[in-house]
Amino acid sequence: MRDTLNENHPVAIIGGGPVGLAAAAHLIKRGIPVKLYEAGDGAGASLRDWGHVRVFTPWRYCVDSTARQLLEATGWQMPDPEKFPTADELVAQYLASLAALPALASAIETGARVAAVSRWGADKVVTKGRAEKPFMLVVETAKGTRRDSARAVIDASGTWRTPNPLGASGLPAEGELALGERIAYGIPDVLVRDRALYAGRTTLVAGAGHSAANALLDLVALGKTEPDTHVIWLTRSTNLDRVFGGGGADALPARGELGSEIRDLVEGGKAKLVSGFAVTEIVKQDGRLMISGQTAQGMQTVGPVDRIIAATGQRPDLSLTRELRLDLDPLLESVKALGPLIDPNEHSCGDVPPHGHRELSHPEPGFYTVGIKSYGRAPTFLLLTGYEQVRSIAAALAGDMVAADNVQLELPQTGVCTVPPSLASSISGGCCGGPAPAEIEACCVADADAKAVGKSGCGCSVAA
């Protein structure tokens, strides 16, 4: 029945990327019914948008351990653990095979976009009997819209489809929407698929993360064979330590090398760097684009350029959970418990202390945010983090609280790390890694235990 929660309802997973598929693998291994909704046409659809990019984590960090066990039981062979896959290779050699396993394939629906999540017969305001009502998912497909039921929901929908705008205010810059056909968000394939758009032209790359770094390197490479190809690198921050990285001190050599290559481009004059520039307006002038923004010296203008690559990060789509009671960090829109640990204003390293079902739950019992979406607007999420997140949640949903609470996560260090004094004493080694701070570990154990089995819990929250 729609209005009564029961164990026959599946756990709904939103998103068929690496973390969503890993969640399905862990739940299926534990015998829990699963339904996975993927808006794209296949597993890893968002990864295929930037499939030409080689990730800086080797295969051994890209494959979930339980997923690997299920695959190897069918004869699948793990790629060379020390090689670095492209996003396309990650899909073709891992995710597609995982999604094709009979146990998973029968639970996956592609071309199915979850537009909203609520409770049957209860909006956000209703408290009485709330935890006993199943979740209601509004699912949009080519055949129409329907409503499905679930006992719990794991939101692994990611943030790729909701990029940040160029405007430094967090809103589109003046003229940005009108000139959208000249702006690419993310990491376009400038060497192959989109080559004609960038060859022999001047491109402005906005952003100070690894996506911007990859776009810059590709554009400079394009310029070696295509005359009059030029690149301008625009950043809002004047501190580029995060993208330049820790070089040889980075535990992921490919990540360190990426930063070193970008530094060499700038110092060698192959890419013009304009830092400390907050974009406010984009205008077309004589068929080209001029970008205006605020700087320490007042309003300045950069250009003319032919195209813009906005590698300014992403943000979570919160519209689908409007009718749920979520506890989010007010700055990052991340899971609240993680906010102070990943705030890029104060914390520069690319990892976070171990965390699991307790930190990823919400006042809405049975709802969890995982993967890059659990980080909200914060950058530098590693797959290993997501895999441990869903392992813990699957154990909690199965009632195995010992396994759920035994959260272990050791991530490769960046070699560039700062942390606010308020957290330094709480984190092992004073910086990255180690157990979660005491204020998170102390977060109402009974509350999380209750939520894992679909009850309302005690309503406690974690202080930021």
PLY file of the C-alpha trace (Angstrom):
ply
format ascii 1.0
element vertex 464
property float x
property float y
property float z
element edge 463
property int vertex1
property int vertex2
end_header
0.00 0.00 0.00
1.12 3.53 -0.74
0.47 4.90 2.74
2.15 2.17 4.76
5.90 1.60 4.94
6.98 -2.04 4.63
10.10 -4.08 3.93
8.91 -4.94 0.42
9.48 -1.37 -0.67
12.90 -1.03 -2.28
15.65 1.35 -1.31
15.66 3.98 -4.06
19.00 5.16 -5.42
19.05 8.35 -7.47
21.94 8.35 -9.93
23.80 5.64 -11.85
27.33 6.95 -11.49
30.18 5.18 -9.64
28.81 5.88 -6.15
25.18 5.10 -7.00
26.13 1.78 -8.60
28.35 0.95 -5.62
25.40 1.62 -3.31
23.30 -0.81 -5.34
26.05 -3.45 -5.18
26.33 -3.20 -1.39
22.56 -3.35 -0.86
22.11 -6.29 -3.25
24.90 -8.17 -1.52
22.97 -7.75 1.72
19.72 -8.95 0.15
17.94 -5.60 0.27
15.56 -4.76 -2.61
16.89 -1.88 -4.72
15.63 0.41 -7.44
18.18 2.66 -9.18
17.07 5.60 -11.33
19.48 7.05 -13.93
18.39 10.08 -15.91
20.87 9.39 -18.72
20.90 6.62 -21.29
23.30 4.40 -19.39
25.63 3.98 -16.44
28.04 6.85 -15.88
26.22 9.22 -18.26
27.72 12.32 -16.65
31.23 10.88 -16.84
30.86 10.44 -20.57
30.43 14.22 -20.91
34.11 14.55 -19.99
35.15 11.10 -21.14
38.33 12.37 -22.83
39.82 13.47 -19.50
42.28 11.17 -17.74
41.57 11.08 -14.02
44.42 11.57 -11.55
43.49 8.52 -9.45
44.71 5.08 -10.61
42.35 2.16 -11.09
42.94 0.88 -7.56
41.19 3.98 -6.22
38.38 3.90 -8.78
36.77 0.51 -8.14
34.55 -0.28 -5.15
35.62 -3.44 -3.32
32.18 -5.07 -3.18
31.49 -4.21 -6.81
34.82 -5.79 -7.69
33.86 -9.01 -5.88
30.58 -9.24 -7.77
32.33 -8.61 -11.09
35.20 -11.02 -10.53
32.71 -13.78 -9.75
31.67 -13.52 -13.42
35.22 -13.58 -14.79
35.76 -9.81 -15.01
39.38 -8.78 -14.69
40.51 -5.66 -12.89
42.48 -3.28 -15.16
46.09 -2.55 -14.19
45.65 -1.06 -10.68
48.41 1.50 -11.22
47.22 2.85 -14.58
45.11 6.01 -14.85
41.83 5.62 -16.77
40.01 8.27 -18.73
36.40 8.84 -17.74
35.33 6.96 -20.87
37.52 4.00 -19.87
36.08 4.09 -16.36
32.62 3.68 -17.86
33.51 1.13 -20.56
35.80 -1.10 -18.50
34.05 -0.90 -15.11
30.69 0.82 -14.75
29.05 -0.66 -17.85
30.10 -4.17 -16.75
28.83 -3.58 -13.23
25.48 -2.26 -14.46
25.13 -5.27 -16.77
25.32 -7.82 -13.94
21.91 -9.52 -13.81
21.35 -8.62 -10.16
21.96 -4.94 -10.90
20.54 -4.75 -14.40
17.11 -5.82 -13.20
17.14 -3.00 -10.63
18.33 -0.18 -12.94
16.07 2.05 -15.00
17.77 4.42 -17.42
16.10 7.43 -18.98
14.34 7.90 -15.65
14.71 11.30 -14.03
13.62 11.70 -10.41
12.05 15.16 -10.40
10.92 15.26 -6.76
10.89 13.24 -3.56
8.32 13.50 -0.76
6.29 11.23 1.54
2.99 9.67 0.52
0.26 11.85 2.02
2.63 14.14 3.96
4.30 17.35 2.91
7.32 18.84 4.69
5.20 20.28 7.50
3.45 17.09 8.61
5.12 15.33 11.57
2.57 12.84 12.90
3.16 9.38 11.43
5.75 10.75 9.02
8.36 8.02 9.52
5.77 5.31 8.86
4.90 6.67 5.42
6.92 5.46 2.40
8.85 7.90 0.28
7.17 9.01 -2.93
9.39 9.58 -5.97
8.10 11.52 -8.97
9.79 9.80 -11.93
9.85 11.31 -15.42
10.42 9.03 -18.42
9.79 9.14 -22.15
6.50 7.32 -21.50
5.29 9.92 -19.02
5.41 10.68 -15.30
4.68 8.19 -12.53
5.06 7.94 -8.76
7.05 5.17 -7.09
7.39 4.14 -3.45
10.57 3.48 -1.45
11.47 2.57 2.13
14.62 4.70 2.02
16.33 6.99 -0.48
20.03 7.38 -1.28
20.64 10.53 -3.30
23.72 9.94 -5.46
22.57 12.27 -8.23
25.78 14.30 -8.19
26.20 17.92 -9.23
27.50 17.76 -12.82
24.21 18.89 -14.39
24.03 22.06 -12.28
27.22 24.05 -12.95
28.00 27.29 -11.19
27.56 30.40 -13.33
30.39 32.73 -14.31
29.00 35.52 -12.18
31.04 35.93 -8.99
27.83 36.68 -7.11
26.66 33.09 -7.60
24.11 34.32 -10.14
24.65 34.50 -13.90
26.72 37.51 -14.89
24.95 40.20 -16.87
24.82 38.95 -20.45
25.81 35.39 -19.54
22.49 33.78 -20.40
22.06 35.75 -23.62
25.55 34.73 -24.80
25.22 31.12 -23.65
26.00 29.67 -27.09
29.57 31.01 -26.72
30.07 29.52 -23.24
30.88 25.89 -22.40
30.45 24.69 -18.81
32.76 21.91 -17.59
35.54 20.39 -19.71
34.83 20.43 -23.45
36.83 18.10 -25.69
38.82 20.83 -27.44
41.24 18.40 -29.10
38.71 16.13 -30.83
34.94 16.50 -30.52
34.86 20.30 -30.13
38.09 21.12 -31.94
36.47 23.32 -34.62
35.06 25.64 -31.97
38.44 26.43 -30.42
41.09 26.03 -33.14
42.57 29.37 -34.22
40.56 31.27 -31.63
41.14 32.94 -28.27
39.45 31.21 -25.34
39.04 32.42 -21.79
39.07 29.68 -19.16
37.45 30.70 -15.87
38.08 28.68 -12.71
40.84 27.60 -10.37
40.34 23.85 -10.04
41.37 20.68 -11.81
38.69 21.07 -14.50
40.15 24.43 -15.46
43.63 22.92 -15.43
42.65 20.18 -17.88
40.98 22.68 -20.22
44.08 24.91 -20.15
46.43 22.06 -20.97
44.27 20.92 -23.88
44.01 24.43 -25.32
47.79 24.94 -25.15
48.26 21.54 -26.82
45.79 22.60 -29.54
47.81 25.73 -30.12
50.87 23.68 -31.09
49.15 22.54 -34.28
46.56 25.25 -34.81
48.05 28.74 -35.32
46.44 31.72 -33.58
45.00 29.57 -30.81
45.38 31.54 -27.58
44.22 31.12 -24.01
43.52 33.46 -21.09
43.14 32.00 -17.61
40.80 33.94 -15.32
40.46 33.22 -11.59
38.51 34.91 -8.83
41.06 33.95 -6.21
44.62 35.18 -6.01
45.68 32.06 -4.08
46.21 29.24 -6.59
47.87 26.75 -4.24
45.02 24.28 -4.61
45.32 23.98 -8.39
49.13 24.27 -8.44
49.13 21.49 -5.82
51.84 19.95 -3.74
53.94 18.69 -6.64
56.10 15.79 -5.50
54.51 15.88 -2.03
51.13 14.83 -3.45
50.33 11.18 -2.75
48.61 11.07 -6.15
51.51 11.77 -8.56
49.20 12.53 -11.49
47.43 15.21 -9.47
50.75 16.73 -8.45
51.99 16.65 -12.03
48.82 18.38 -13.26
49.44 21.29 -10.92
53.11 21.50 -11.85
52.24 21.58 -15.57
49.79 24.43 -15.03
52.38 26.40 -13.08
54.85 25.89 -15.95
52.29 27.14 -18.49
51.82 30.36 -16.58
55.49 30.94 -15.83
56.38 30.12 -19.43
53.89 32.64 -20.80
51.83 30.02 -22.67
48.68 31.02 -20.80
47.96 34.57 -19.67
46.84 34.54 -16.02
44.41 37.16 -14.72
43.76 36.50 -11.02
41.65 38.28 -8.45
38.95 38.97 -11.05
35.25 38.71 -10.08
33.14 38.51 -13.25
30.14 40.84 -13.38
29.30 41.27 -17.08
29.86 39.76 -20.53
29.17 41.78 -23.65
29.56 41.18 -27.38
31.72 43.75 -29.14
32.54 43.53 -32.84
31.55 39.88 -32.83
33.79 38.92 -29.88
33.34 38.83 -26.12
34.53 41.32 -23.50
34.43 40.29 -19.82
34.15 42.90 -17.08
34.71 42.34 -13.39
35.75 43.70 -10.04
39.41 43.63 -8.98
41.46 45.11 -6.17
42.21 47.99 -8.54
38.55 48.60 -9.41
36.53 47.53 -12.44
38.60 45.96 -15.22
37.86 44.42 -18.62
39.45 41.33 -20.20
39.24 40.44 -23.88
38.43 40.26 -26.63
37.91 36.49 -26.70
35.94 34.19 -28.98
34.73 31.62 -26.47
34.57 31.03 -22.74
35.03 27.79 -20.81
33.37 28.10 -17.41
35.15 25.58 -15.18
33.76 27.22 -12.07
32.52 24.12 -10.28
29.06 22.77 -9.64
26.33 23.01 -7.04
23.71 20.50 -5.86
20.19 20.55 -7.29
18.08 20.94 -4.16
14.76 21.28 -5.97
13.98 17.55 -5.92
14.14 17.44 -2.08
12.12 20.58 -1.37
9.46 18.58 0.53
11.97 16.72 2.71
13.52 17.77 6.00
17.22 18.11 5.22
20.04 19.42 7.38
22.49 21.19 5.09
25.51 23.39 5.66
24.42 27.00 5.06
27.60 27.86 3.11
28.22 24.81 0.95
24.79 23.13 0.79
26.65 19.97 1.76
25.60 17.52 4.44
25.82 19.73 7.52
28.20 17.51 9.47
30.79 17.72 6.68
30.56 21.46 6.11
33.23 22.70 8.52
35.63 19.95 7.41
35.56 20.73 3.69
34.98 24.50 3.64
37.41 25.71 0.94
37.60 29.08 2.70
39.60 27.44 5.47
40.46 23.85 4.54
42.54 23.23 1.42
43.30 19.52 1.46
41.39 17.21 -0.82
40.01 14.76 1.71
37.84 14.56 4.79
37.92 12.46 7.98
36.11 9.09 7.84
32.34 9.43 7.97
29.36 7.22 7.33
25.62 6.81 7.79
25.40 8.99 10.88
26.94 12.06 9.27
25.10 11.51 5.96
21.60 11.19 7.41
19.08 14.00 7.86
16.15 14.85 10.11
14.17 13.07 7.36
14.49 9.44 8.50
15.72 7.07 5.82
17.12 9.75 3.49
20.87 9.97 2.79
22.98 12.25 0.61
26.13 10.62 -0.80
28.89 11.10 -3.32
29.92 14.51 -4.61
26.47 15.84 -3.68
27.28 15.24 -0.01
30.06 17.82 -0.47
27.64 20.41 -1.86
29.64 23.15 -3.55
32.99 22.03 -2.18
35.57 20.67 -4.67
37.93 17.69 -4.80
35.81 14.65 -4.01
37.44 11.22 -4.38
35.54 8.05 -5.26
36.99 6.20 -2.27
35.05 8.57 -0.02
31.77 7.77 -1.75
32.38 4.03 -1.68
32.90 4.05 2.08
29.85 6.26 2.51
27.51 3.80 0.80
29.10 0.76 2.46
28.23 2.26 5.85
24.70 3.22 4.78
23.96 -0.21 3.31
25.07 -1.84 6.57
22.85 0.52 8.57
19.83 -0.19 6.38
20.47 -3.90 6.91
20.52 -3.36 10.69
24.22 -4.21 10.98
25.14 -1.21 13.11
28.55 -2.59 14.09
29.64 -2.66 10.45
27.86 0.62 9.75
29.80 2.40 12.48
33.14 0.83 11.63
34.00 3.56 9.15
37.52 3.42 7.78
38.89 5.74 5.15
42.46 6.57 4.24
42.80 9.00 1.36
45.92 10.09 -0.52
47.21 13.44 0.71
47.48 16.48 -1.58
50.70 17.88 -0.20
48.91 21.24 0.20
46.95 21.50 3.40
45.63 24.17 5.71
43.03 23.75 8.43
41.42 26.21 10.83
42.77 26.15 14.40
39.31 25.25 15.72
39.53 21.87 13.95
43.27 21.19 14.03
43.21 19.56 17.45
40.26 17.35 16.47
41.83 15.87 13.34
44.59 13.30 13.46
47.92 14.91 12.61
46.36 18.36 12.83
45.22 18.31 9.21
43.91 15.75 6.73
42.81 12.25 7.58
42.18 10.61 10.94
38.87 10.02 12.66
35.94 12.38 12.47
36.06 15.18 15.08
34.50 14.42 18.44
31.55 16.72 17.89
30.50 14.58 14.91
31.11 11.25 16.63
28.96 12.48 19.52
26.00 13.18 17.29
23.06 11.38 18.89
23.75 7.69 18.22
20.17 6.72 18.98
18.94 9.20 16.37
20.96 7.64 13.54
20.08 4.12 14.63
16.39 4.98 14.47
16.64 6.67 11.09
18.41 3.66 9.59
15.35 1.53 10.19
12.89 4.20 9.05
11.90 5.66 12.43
11.87 9.32 13.35
14.77 9.27 15.80
15.41 11.84 18.53
15.81 14.82 16.25
19.33 15.83 17.23
21.54 17.83 14.89
25.26 18.42 14.53
26.57 21.86 15.34
28.54 23.44 12.52
0 1
1 2
2 3
3 4
4 5
5 6
6 7
7 8
8 9
9 10
10 11
11 12
12 13
13 14
14 15
15 16
16 17
17 18
18 19
19 20
20 21
21 22
22 23
23 24
24 25
25 26
26 27
27 28
28 29
29 30
30 31
31 32
32 33
33 34
34 35
35 36
36 37
37 38
38 39
39 40
40 41
41 42
42 43
43 44
44 45
45 46
46 47
47 48
48 49
49 50
50 51
51 52
52 53
53 54
54 55
55 56
56 57
57 58
58 59
59 60
60 61
61 62
62 63
63 64
64 65
65 66
66 67
67 68
68 69
69 70
70 71
71 72
72 73
73 74
74 75
75 76
76 77
77 78
78 79
79 80
80 81
81 82
82 83
83 84
84 85
85 86
86 87
87 88
88 89
89 90
90 91
91 92
92 93
93 94
94 95
95 96
96 97
97 98
98 99
99 100
100 101
101 102
102 103
103 104
104 105
105 106
106 107
107 108
108 109
109 110
110 111
111 112
112 113
113 114
114 115
115 116
116 117
117 118
118 119
119 120
120 121
121 122
122 123
123 124
124 125
125 126
126 127
127 128
128 129
129 130
130 131
131 132
132 133
133 134
134 135
135 136
136 137
137 138
138 139
139 140
140 141
141 142
142 143
143 144
144 145
145 146
146 147
147 148
148 149
149 150
150 151
151 152
152 153
153 154
154 155
155 156
156 157
157 158
158 159
159 160
160 161
161 162
162 163
163 164
164 165
165 166
166 167
167 168
168 169
169 170
170 171
171 172
172 173
173 174
174 175
175 176
176 177
177 178
178 179
179 180
180 181
181 182
182 183
183 184
184 185
185 186
186 187
187 188
188 189
189 190
190 191
191 192
192 193
193 194
194 195
195 196
196 197
197 198
198 199
199 200
200 201
201 202
202 203
203 204
204 205
205 206
206 207
207 208
208 209
209 210
210 211
211 212
212 213
213 214
214 215
215 216
216 217
217 218
218 219
219 220
220 221
221 222
222 223
223 224
224 225
225 226
226 227
227 228
228 229
229 230
230 231
231 232
232 233
233 234
234 235
235 236
236 237
237 238
238 239
239 240
240 241
241 242
242 243
243 244
244 245
245 246
246 247
247 248
248 249
249 250
250 251
251 252
252 253
253 254
254 255
255 256
256 257
257 258
258 259
259 260
260 261
261 262
262 263
263 264
264 265
265 266
266 267
267 268
268 269
269 270
270 271
271 272
272 273
273 274
274 275
275 276
276 277
277 278
278 279
279 280
280 281
281 282
282 283
283 284
284 285
285 286
286 287
287 288
288 289
289 290
290 291
291 292
292 293
293 294
294 295
295 296
296 297
297 298
298 299
299 300
300 301
301 302
302 303
303 304
304 305
305 306
306 307
307 308
308 309
309 310
310 311
311 312
312 313
313 314
314 315
315 316
316 317
317 318
318 319
319 320
320 321
321 322
322 323
323 324
324 325
325 326
326 327
327 328
328 329
329 330
330 331
331 332
332 333
333 334
334 335
335 336
336 337
337 338
338 339
339 340
340 341
341 342
342 343
343 344
344 345
345 346
346 347
347 348
348 349
349 350
350 351
351 352
352 353
353 354
354 355
355 356
356 357
357 358
358 359
359 360
360 361
361 362
362 363
363 364
364 365
365 366
366 367
367 368
368 369
369 370
370 371
371 372
372 373
373 374
374 375
375 376
376 377
377 378
378 379
379 380
380 381
381 382
382 383
383 384
384 385
385 386
386 387
387 388
388 389
389 390
390 391
391 392
392 393
393 394
394 395
395 396
396 397
397 398
398 399
399 400
400 401
401 402
402 403
403 404
404 405
405 406
406 407
407 408
408 409
409 410
410 411
411 412
412 413
413 414
414 415
415 416
416 417
417 418
418 419
419 420
420 421
421 422
422 423
423 424
424 425
425 426
426 427
427 428
428 429
429 430
430 431
431 432
432 433
433 434
434 435
435 436
436 437
437 438
438 439
439 440
440 441
441 442
442 443
443 444
444 445
445 446
446 447
447 448
448 449
449 450
450 451
451 452
452 453
453 454
454 455
455 456
456 457
457 458
458 459
459 460
460 461
461 462
462 463
